[in-house]
Amino acid sequence: MWNPGFPFRSREPALVQGWHRAFCVYSHVWRGTPERPGLVLGLDRGGSCRGIAFAVEPEQEAKVLAYLDERERVTNVYWRRQLSAVLSSGKKVRAWGYIAERDHHQYSGKLPPAKAARLIAAGEGKGGSNVDYLENTIKHLDELGIPEGPLHALRDRVRKLIAS
């Protein structure tokens, strides 16, 4: 949300029903390794998710989707799907999202908070530390006014682990 990596015409807060943001994917590349996996966010079934919808120029859509597929589908743990979203203006739109593939070996499902915290505290990959990923995510969600209490609780657990 804070660093889309592609040109966009506009961006607007949006709500997607039927999917929620969750630390449900073992990271073997960007925030961990196969031997020492990190844990990253994915959209998982149920609930709802507040985020940002980016509008791109129609002639750029294929290029943007190719870029996102290359970035998000390194190990095919996510699949791209069109979702219904409601923008903060009230307008309903179709938006592309990347959903955690539940049949993939990197899908962790809902882990106990203590285990999730241990994985995040130890994870490091090509994209940097898993702790930085968690901290940056929370910082930007807070800046956007998107409440994510469970992520704050997870961050507190991770900080305690690191401090001990």
Buried (B, 14 or more C-beta within 10 A) or exposed (E): BEEBEBEBEEEBBBBBEEBBBBBBBBBBBBBBBEEBBBBBBBBBEEEEBBBBBBEBEEEBEEEBBEBBBEEBBBBEBBBBEEBEBBBEEEEEBEBBBBBBBEEBEBBBEEBEBEEBBBBBBBBBBEBBBBBEBBBEBBEBBEEBEBEBEBBEEBBEBBBEBEEE
